[in-house]
């Protein structure tokens, strides 16, 4: 299997990259056909860390047609309020602190099944 990050750079893509690998290595579709946007750094223990520009990322996700947005649980409250205003009910928002949290939100059962 070949994995290529293409033009994806920067630490805020860590969670998305991790979930993408899980999706490739397990049966089924991790998103279950939903348009999911994800942001957050990731460390070697699977913890999701904060990122900059979260409001802009939420706006981009919304404009791209995402319906679900996973973001770092460590995001400051003022920024979360901005994200909620941007989402305006069009994005289902989920703060996640770990990769396991993200997988749970997505309905992953550990065997690659939903």
Helices and strands as residue ranges (DSSP letters): G 11-13, H 14-25, E 36-38, E 41-42, E 48-49, H 54-63, E 68-72, H 77-87, E 92-96, H 99-106
